[in-house]
Amino acid sequence: MEYNLSVTIDKSSGFCFGVVYAIDMAEDILDQDEYLYCLGDIVHNDEEVKRLTSRGLRIIDHDQLKELRREKVLIRAHGEAPSTYQLALENELILIDASCPVVLKLQNRIKNSYDEKEQILIFGKHGHAEVIGLQGQTDGNALVFQDLAELDGVELPAKFTLYSQTTKSTDKFYGIKEEFIKRGYDVKANDTICRQVSNRYEDLEKFVADYDKIIFVSGKKSSNGKVLYDVCKKYNDDSYFISNVEELDLSWFNTNDKVGICGATSTPMWLMEQVKQKLEQF
């Protein structure tokens, strides 16, 4: 049976400039050197990580970093805490810093707030690389939460400064700010969400409405992927989340369906192209 699907990739999907910058940097070095260490997954997409490790990228964690001496190490777009830079000095490491400029600006603002003795709350995902780097600007003293319910029973200061991880939902951030104000807190709220990410919500709303089925392609570790997939589901109930071509399921489709493909800011265009080719084979 032929399905005859017409398939379109969302032009505004795919890597944000921070990820492009980090991957370009890694590839430039790997063109000259046999290998390059990278602290953590260069991007939250397993397929792209596989592609780059096959070219010589070596993914390491912080414990492995401590063992390295006089090596080149790439800092990915998520940024790092000050302790990483300190360790690099001690171990004579050459840091190739591909921290996203938006993240660096946010780190700087949090550090300034902390230096001014402000109490800091960060709306972000626990354990996320960017959030660890942000918390590091406060010697680990900022309170991180990913949901208001987590703060039930937590005694908060009467006055505090609120920041957000750069890839969080703008609507959620403002909802949290309003709720804090309603509860009587004196909140200085800094909207530090990356506009390249938040603008995609609107683009996606328009895109997904035009198709019978939506295939959203993203790594399972991507925070931004989860948020953008929720947008797809909200505006097109027939949206499906996959991480690679193997996860496509024929039973999702009907003959002559119009299918839209979109992805996270960490999804490579080549992967969305692969999905398109596979769908057209149906």
Helices and strands as residue ranges (DSSP letters): E 6-9, H 17-32, E 36-39, H 46-53, E 57-60, H 62-67, E 72-75, H 82-90, E 94-97, H 101-115, E 120-123, H 129-136, E 143-145, G 148-151, E 159-164, H 170-182, E 186-189, H 195-208, E 213-217, H 223-235, E 239-242, G 245-247, G 250-252, E 258-263, H 269-281
